[in-house]
């Protein structure tokens, strides 16, 4: 299959790139346009940061530094992409970091002044990217569409977290992306599902419709309370593949349902990847995966648990490293809460690692709590939402 387009959202810090990206991906999903947002900078915050409480976001987002290995891994992901991409490259890429640009095809510029506009336009030109839109970011005022062809030009206003963009300019930008991402979503889906390395695969969107899970603007609204219904419907202890968008706790629940058989999940950057139990050991200080451990014991609360927060010091861990990753042993007989800004394949691998615990929950910022995804404890049922406060 031909290489899919990869569109950089470029501009200086605080120009509203992440807000624009979040609005674009939401609008494209509502149209059923297959794509993926690749956070190609260490501070990439993900869609959750626009959906969760903003005070909470400020406590969870941790600034990280660019490293050569991070750039190398991002370039590798771009090279082997399985879907059209929107690429967040941050606001201050240095020349050595611009290797990422060479693996992209198009650009949307969002700048605040002439100096930043010239600097970013030079980057786009020097890397031979096709400019789709050249926009001026304004905090206040009205969005104005100045020109549609050949480059979309105008002023876009009100790029604030949590605000839904609605303007003629924004709609024109969505149309432009829809045009270049114009791959048949059903054909893409079938190509991906045909490549599933296990016999039984689950399309999460079709599963949601079968189980009458509520949808909002063509997107399933998964809630922890749906888990008992999901797990009752699906076969247990057989190899499973999961395809499509879903929260981290849903993937973890499916991996634990399949255990001890194989569980694979589709990653738009990597294709099909297998979740695996990690080796129990104290991570070396230089390891790409670190942890904060907090024990909540019986005297402190009704359900004692160990809270494991995964940390990625370099902002990136590659799936090729999975066999060398380790995770710390924990106190036996207590539940486990998993959290951290981790790729789904790592969250599911951690869930499998601790599956002998009485129960396992996975934290999701949007829920402001952790969903119980597995339980052998009748007092902590699957689907329960656990507050960590």
C-alpha positions, 0 to 999 in steps of 0.5 A: 500500500502507498505511504499515507500522508503525514500532516505537520501542525507547525507554529511557535509555542502558545499559538494554539497548535494542540487545541487546533489538533484536538479539534481537527481530530474530533471533527475528522472522527465524526466524519468517519475519516480514518487517521491518527494523531502522532505526538512527535514532541516530548511534551505531546499531551494527547486528546485527554488533556483537552477533555479532562479538568484543566486544573488536573491537566496542569498537575499531570503534564510533566515537561520533558526534554528532546533527545536523539533517541526520541527523534529516531523513534518518531522517525521510525514510527512515521516511516512505518505508519499504517494510517494518515497522520496529523503530526504535532512537532512542538513549537521550537524544533532545533535543526537536528530535530527536523529529521522528523519533517523529512518523513512528513508530506504536508503542513498546516502553519499556525503562527502569531506574528511575522517573525514566527511565520517566516521561520516556520515557512522556511522550515516547510519550504526547506523540507519540501512539504506541501502547504495546506493552510497558512493561518494567523492565530489570534486569542480574541476576535472572529475567525476569518477565511481570506482565501481557499486556493491554492493554500487556505489562508485566514485568521483563526481565533479562540484557540482555548482548551476545551473550546469547540471550534466552529467557523467557516475557516475551521470547516474549510480546514477540515474539508481540506484534510478530509480530501487528502485523507480520502481513503476508504475507511472500510477498506482500510479496516478490512486490510488491517483486520485481515492482517490480525495474527490471531483467529478472533479479532474484535472491532471495538466500534462494531462491538459497541454497536452490537452491545448498544453502547451509546454513541456521540457524534459517531464515536462510542462513549465507553464507560467503566459500567459497560465492562461486565456486559463486554466481558460476558459477551466475549469468549474467555481465555482464547487468543484475541485481537482488538482493533479501533479506538478505545480507552486504556482500561478497555484494552487492559480488560480485554487483555486480561480476559484473553489471558493466558492466551495471546492478546494483540492490539492494533497500533496505528504507528506499529500495526499489530502488537502483542501485549506481554507480561514484563519481568519483575525487577527493580528498574535500573536508573537509566531504564526507559520505564520508571515507576512511582509506587504508592501503597494504600494499606488497609488502615488507610482505606477499605480496599488496600492497593498499590498504585503504580504510576509509569514514567517515561523519562525520555517521553518515549518507549519503543515496542522493540524494547518490550522484552528488556522492560522490567517492573517492580515487585509489589506487596502480595494480597493487595489490588493494583492501580495502574496509571501514567502517560503510557502507550496502550500496549504498555498498559495492557502488558502491565495489566498482564504482569500483575494479573495474580493480584486480587483486582486491577484498575486502570486510571484514566484522567477523563474519569478522574478515577481508575476503572476496575478491569479485573477482580477476584474480589466480590467487594471490588467488582469489575466496572467499579470506578475507584477514586484515588483521592 
